[in-house]
Amino acid sequence: MVKVTVLMAIYNGQDYLREAVDSILAQTFQDFEFLIINDGSTDSTREIICSYHDPRIRLIHNEHNLGLTRSLNKGWELAKGEFIARQDADDISEPERLAKQVAFLETHSEVALVGTWFKNIDPQGSLIGEYDLPCDSTEIRWEILFYSPFVHSAVMFRKDIISEQIGLYNEAFSYAQDYDLWWRISRRFKVANIKDYLIKLRVNPSSMTATYGNVVDDEPILIQMTNIGHLLGQQKVKKWSNGILLKRMTSLWLAETGSLSYELPEELKDLKPRQFNKVVRQILHLHNTFCRHYKLNQEEEKKHHQEVCTYLSNRLLAIAYYYLEKNKYTARQFLSRAYCLKYSIWSIDYWNIRLNPRISFEIMR
């Protein structure tokens, strides 16, 4: 039995395949099999893989295109490793990726899934940026309510315990099958991200929408609704106007603070202050339920509550700035709401971005 199965499912991925395969074969950790599911490709994918003569590669051909989710499940069931590591055919793993993830899982027996930070590269391989993800299990469980805090190509997880107690990828999902699996794992087991940039994620903006269309947006919302419904109750979440409230909550939570002072996301435009208050109240209510559900102790709950309130305060202050020249009364209402979160406006480190300390004086004048 090998320690790790590196699982790749590929369909017509010839353009970047060699870089992806080479990055796995060059790993400093050697005890792995590289299981590649060729999902009925019609380009040169098969020929490229067959050109390698490395015994660690196991190539499986699908006679017909099954789709990513079914191909991944097929590979999962064929995997011989104790751990499964994912790798997409257009991404690049750093040489020490597998070694660091195996070491982490072996020294953190309570963790079932571990990802890493990542770098974005463009189609030519040039660096776009470096991106951190939450690392603590509690923080990940909170953030996963709003987005997927794992990169699919960067995860490694324990095969047997996930297979037996969680199940495989949900084949109802074509695009967000990973997001669905991660939240199902995180609600039962501890999860983590390693504070190291161990994967290069290739950004190709047209690929997902061209392949999956509206599913790119629809599937994550459905997963969020299910996830939050697990905390609040499905009946209550169903009343959230077909996901509109959730979209507003997500939009407010994920918006960059600096950008909010210039332009509001589409989901937040033209909302009255009382509608914003509803969004904030629901986030805080969700947080209270979250703390009870995961049985955070008093110190953990207090710390996390403070982080959530400060986070929301930053965004309300940015929105107050946005309205400063448009409607001073509305700006004052947002500033007041920030104060209601019981945080001093002067203690929030936002001034170095855009907001001037004079805002409170200008709004309240």
Summary of the structure (lengths in Angstrom):
residues: 365
radius of gyration: 22.6
end to end distance: 71.8
largest distance: 74.7
contacts: 1153
relative contact order: 0.09
helix: 51%
strand: 16%
